[in-house]
Amino acid sequence: MAGGPLAGGDGGAGSGTHAEGGTHTGTDARIGTGAHGRGEEGRAGSRLLSAGECDTFSGRLQHAVAGFVDAPHTAVEEADRVLEEIAGRFAEAVTRRRRTLRASWRGEDGRAGESAAAGDTEQLRLALRDYRALAERLLRG
């Protein structure tokens, strides 16, 4: 399920499907949250779930679908469990992103402050841009 909406480096879960021949048919997995120079996790457009995790969730969901004819109730229960795990991983990943964003503008002591320095204003502008990008991406779902 590489490339699902939550694909990425460290948390979350993806959705989307693979078409015949391995082509992904889900939505893009990047969520813009660039925590300015903070590595892959905070980079704008970085992924929330690794390709391997997306593939695992996709495989489990496909297994449930394939088993529907023989055991419909079991298949739906498995699909429910997969979705619950995806939602949990997604929530964890968004929480980590928010923490990274918050650290980018709060400073070393973790407290927000009003500073007149031009560098601080630029850091706040970048943080606001990243919050907006993340929120818009989540709203487009």
Residue, then its C-alpha position, 0 to 999 in steps of 0.5 A: m500500500a505504498g503511497g497511501p494517505l498516511a504513508g511515511g517515516d514513523g507512524g500512522a496507517g495508510s489507506g488506498t488500494h493496489a490495482e492489478g499489477g501493483t499500481h496504487t489507487g489510493t490518495d497521496a500519503r504526504i502531509g505537509t508539516g515542514a518543521h523547518g530543518r528537523g529531518e524527515e519526520g518534520r519535512a513538508g510533504s513527508r509521509l506519516l507511514s512507511a511503505g512497509e506499514c502501508d503494504t502490511f495494512s493493505g495486505r491485511l485488508q485484501h485478505a479480509v476482502a478475499g475471505f468474505v465469501d467463505a466467512p463474511h462475518t470474520a472478514v468484516e471483523e478483520a476489516d474493522r480491526v485493520l481500520e481501528e489500527i490505521a486510525g490509531r497509527f494516524a492519530e499517533a503520527v499527527t500527535r508527533r507532527r504537532r509536537t514537532l511543529r510546536a517545538s519549532w516555534r516555542g523555543e528551548d524552554g517550551r514556552a511561547g513568547e512574544s519576541a520582536a526579533a525578525g528571525d522569530t517572526e520568520q520562524l512563526r511564519l513558517a510554523l503557521r504555514d506548516y500548521r495550515a498545510l497539515a490542517e488542509r491536508l487532513l481536511r481533504g482526507 
